Each structure stands twice: as C-alpha cells, then as structure tokens.
C-alpha cells in the first residue's frame, strides 16, 4: 500500500456538491462518483471523516429572510444535512465501505448520536464517519462543524471540496485573470475575505494548527492524488 501524507482526514463538502447538474436534491450519479472517490481514499488506509452541508435541500439563512424564524430555519437546514448523510452512507456501503452516521441532534431511529469516543472507536475500526446536523446549534455553519470535529478527533488536515481546484485572488469563473495560490495563510484568507469557509471555521483551524486543502471535488481522483503528494490544490496553513 502506498504511503500517504496523512493518516486521518476530514472531508467537507457542501450540499450543492451532490446536486451535479440538478437545481435541487441529489444527483445520484454524482453521489456515486463521490462515494467511489472516498472509497479510494479509504482503501489507502486513511481514516476518513466527512461533513456534508444541506444547501441542496434547504438554506436556513436564506429562508429565514422569508418570514420563518432563523432558529426554525436552521433546524430545518440541519435535517437537510441528515438526508445527505444518510444517502452518502447508503451509497458508501453499497460499494463496500463500512460507514457510520453520527448526528449532533438525537435521531436514534436513523443514526447514532455524536459522541467523541464512539467516533474515535469507529475510526479505529476503519469505518468512515459522517458527522451530520452541524454542531446541533443554530447560527453555526457546517464549515464550523467540520473544523470542530476535526479538532476534537485530531484530524491532521481538512479537505474542502469546491467547484475549483484551489484558492484564487478572484473568482476564476468570472475573471480569467484570477491567480491561484499554491499556499496561503489563514490570516491572509480572512483579511482578503476570500470566501473559502466562514471566518469562525478558519479561525478554529488556525488556532488548532489544522491545515486546510482546497481542491476541486469535480476532478476525478483529486483527493487521492493529493494524499499521495500530487494533484491540484491550495494549502491554507
């Protein structure tokens, strides 16, 4: 088995990453492709955690502007993340990867409650752990939940899957002159407001000295290549 740069990682994906060409919900070919990407990483012997957003179903901060109280809207958004987590668990297990979903809110008929020591035990048993429902708190994003779980479980790095293959000084989809960073500091990302993750998540990762790798979730094999020392990405450290 080839040597990897990291032994325990957390992958953060937005809910929109699962939509593929759709405008809403889950595109099952995209779900299958991402599950196979995670399987390839798992087969390298890397202990793998996953946090999924829920924006393909519901975005609490947007819906709250339409008259639904923000607390209620955020609770609805948490349920969107649970739907994504259950779909990913089903797909991963269909391709032979033992997976557990651990929720920050109690949903005992569907998944386990998040308990740090239980999660560590699953990782020791080489199970993929999907952490869902954010932190269980309103007004806290799934980016911050990802940074928190990575900190609690001593993950060596956070992989942030996006539409593009790294961090740019401008939006490369809108401006062809955009320049890509190979590496960039947390403080610079925050100062320049580069919109990679929310400020709370970046600050937590910075304070816990957990680097973040930004890569394209749409490039086949990207995460596996990065773990083996290759691949297009930007490292925030």
Buried (B, 14 or more C-beta within 10 A) or exposed (E): EEEBEBEBBBBBBBBBBBBBEEEEBBBEEBBEBBBBBBBBBBEBEBBBBBBBBBBBBBBBEEBBEEEEEBEEBBBBBBBBBBBBBBBBBEBBBEEEBEBBBBBBBEBEEBBBBBEEEBBBEBBEEEBBBBBBBBBBBBEBBBBBBBBBBBBBBEBBBBBBBBEBBBBBBEEBEEEEEEEBBEEBEBEEBBEEEBEBBBEBBBBBBBEBEBBBBBBBBBBEBBBBBBBBEEBBBBBBB
